[in-house]
Amino acid sequence: MSIEIYGHLTHRNESEIHLAVGASLDIEYIKRQSQDHEAAGFDGVLIGVGSDGPDSLQIAALAANATKTLRLLVANRPGLINPTWAARSYATLDRIANGRIGFHVITGRESDGTRKNGDLLSKNERYARTREFIQILKSAWINHSPFDFKGRHYDIEGFAASVFPLQSPRIPVYFAGNSEAAFEVGAAEADRYALYAQPLEFLKQDIAKIHQAAHDAGRKDPPGIIILVRLIVAETDELAWQKAEEYKALAIAQSQSARPEETRWLPSNDGRDASAGDSKQLEANRLSAKHDRALWTGLAGVTERGKSTALVGSPETIVAALMDYIDAGVTMFILDGFNRLNDVPDFGRRIIPPFRAAIAAREKAMTSN
């Protein structure tokens, strides 16, 4: 049972509960957070991509230079970059980082910048293009001879890269999406499939859909399942829930005082054009803000973003909840906080060691049986 634990590396100090601090690209913050994640015992970090923010590849190069073992899961969007250029850029970065790179494919939605970047395709067409994009990536990373590709969105003749990843046979491909179109593409092409944390009943349904789509695509082994979840940790469950309500109040206050350029964490469309993942979190929140052992959608109800969903509790409760997700089929976690400068070291002290111990105990029990 191989379980990976990643964090989330942002380009400056900001979250739903506090406005951005520092420059729009805070180099010292990136270095410090990279090193903090490595020191805390994370296996790697997700480096996200926005429609108008700093370039994720260059942030990853900075993080690679600041660390030694931390893996870097670097997001990008097919609508913004060419697949052969992406193949060469990621292969170059994988060499620079000594084989520590993953490619996280984000298809994107209209309210999140596709149209303002000149990408006018419909949702289904964007996912069809994403599938071709991933297929070209894989071919470029493993073919040392020229190859052709003819699809609906890309027509490539005789491409052969002169730089290849250090990882063999290629850089792993990660994928995110919660719609039926996403399931079809990601289940067929990705090595790992990322979902927001959600009630276990909903999650198991999505995992079953991904496994079925992988089977329909002719895969023997479905992609591994990732969940992205925030953690709100305190000494006791009661104190953690108090902190959660404080965070919710801070998020509401921020939404009322933020300037237009500071509202990227905040709701802007009353749920219109929400991603399928966001919509599922909003539906869960309408049913109840609390689910299962420790899942809380209360802040997602404020931000209208699935990425705000959290596990709330003492270290013991959080670890037990994470083990529940392993039982549901999750093999990788992206654990994020709301106050990262404090949370990353805190997770390294209070969450990662007991979580790894629980995983090891589970593995030992499985082996002995």
HELIX and SHEET records of a PDB file:
HELIX    1   1 ILE A   27  ALA A   40  1                                  14    
HELIX    2   2 SER A   56  ALA A   66  1                                  11    
HELIX    3   3 PRO A   83  ILE A   96  1                                  14    
HELIX    4   4 GLU A  110  ASP A  112  5                                   3    
HELIX    5   5 ARG A  115  ASN A  117  5                                   3    
HELIX    6   6 LYS A  123  ILE A  142  1                                  20    
HELIX    7   7 GLU A  180  GLU A  189  1                                  10    
HELIX    8   8 LEU A  200  ASP A  216  1                                  17    
HELIX    9   9 ASP A  237  SER A  257  1                                  21    
HELIX   10  10 PRO A  260  GLU A  262  5                                   3    
HELIX   11  11 ALA A  276  LEU A  287  1                                  12    
HELIX   12  12 GLY A  298  THR A  303  1                                   6    
HELIX   13  13 GLY A  306  SER A  308  5                                   3    
HELIX   14  14 PRO A  315  ALA A  328  1                                  14    
HELIX   15  15 ARG A  340  ARG A  350  1                                  11    
HELIX   16  16 ILE A  352  SER A  368  1                                  17    
SHEET    1   A11 LYS A 290  HIS A 291  0                                        
SHEET    2   A11 LEU A 295  TRP A 296 -1                                        
SHEET    3   A11 ALA A 310  GLY A 313 -1                                        
SHEET    4   A11 GLY A 224  VAL A 233  1                                        
SHEET    5   A11 ARG A 192  TYR A 196  1                                        
SHEET    6   A11 VAL A 173  ALA A 176  1                                        
SHEET    7   A11 ILE A 101  VAL A 105  1                                        
SHEET    8   A11 ARG A  71  ASN A  76  1                                        
SHEET    9   A11 GLY A  44  ILE A  47  1                                        
SHEET   10   A11 GLU A   4  LEU A   9  1                                        
SHEET   11   A11 VAL A 330  ASP A 336  1                                        
SHEET    1   B 2 ASN A  13  SER A  15  0                                        
SHEET    2   B 2 HIS A  18  VAL A  21 -1                                        
SHEET    1   C 2 PHE A 147  LYS A 150  0                                        
SHEET    2   C 2 ASP A 155  PHE A 159 -1                                        
END                                                                             
